[in-house]
Amino acid sequence: EVQLVESGGGLVQPGGSLRLSCAASGFTFSNYEMNWVRQAPGKGLEWVSYISSTGITIYYADSVKGRFTISRDNAKNSLYLQLNSLRAEDTAIYYCARVSVDGYNLWGQGTLVTVSS
Amino acid sequence: SYELTQPPSVSVSPGQTARITCSGDALPKQNAYWYQQKPGQAPMVVIYKDNERPSGIPERFSGSSSGRTVTLTISGVQAEDEADYYCQSADSSGTYRVFGGGTKLTVL
């Protein structure tokens, strides 16, 4: 089955860290660019970060630059997002999304990150 | 930072046509995509590259582009189309991806 499965979310205190993972299956992961997209409770979608298929090209939204790090391991069919210096405003469902010619055509179910003391 | 502007809400009766607009300075240069999101679900692409429809998306969904504005049109709206719709594109450099604020489509 073609799918993406996120994990690693949870409750963390302000200033803390988390590492999110996205496991890909059913397709050749190394052929695809990937993104992380988040959605705060009751709010809209916010693009967070992009990584090329080889991992060479990386972009971040200004809101997370310097605090979050995207990476991938094509041998393990996995995408990662390291979240550091977390703030209350980082509370959201974090989705990984596959990029194709027809847009972000495959999404995971999301993993919830809650930043609170 | 680059922004895409959508109306917060659109309401139509079943069978009518719904039009949702999205405006941004880089839209004449960058492709636009439209995503549908229903409560508790991940988003799903319904239009790509301004006006292309993925396989499996009903023909009543269409997209168009004119200058700084792209439009998602849903003809003959059905109750199942009630959802949040987001446009997505990139800034003029292609570096920063961005989503519009989202439009809640209500089927009366």
Interface residues (C-beta under 8 A of the other chain):
Chain A: N35 V37 G44 L45 E46 W47 Y50 Y59 A61 D62 Y95 V101 D102 G103 Y104 N105 W107 G108 Q109 G110
Chain B: S1 Y33 Y35 Q37 A42 P43 M44 V45 Y48 K49 E52 P54 D84 Y86 Q88 T95 Y96 R97 V98 F99 G100 G101 G102
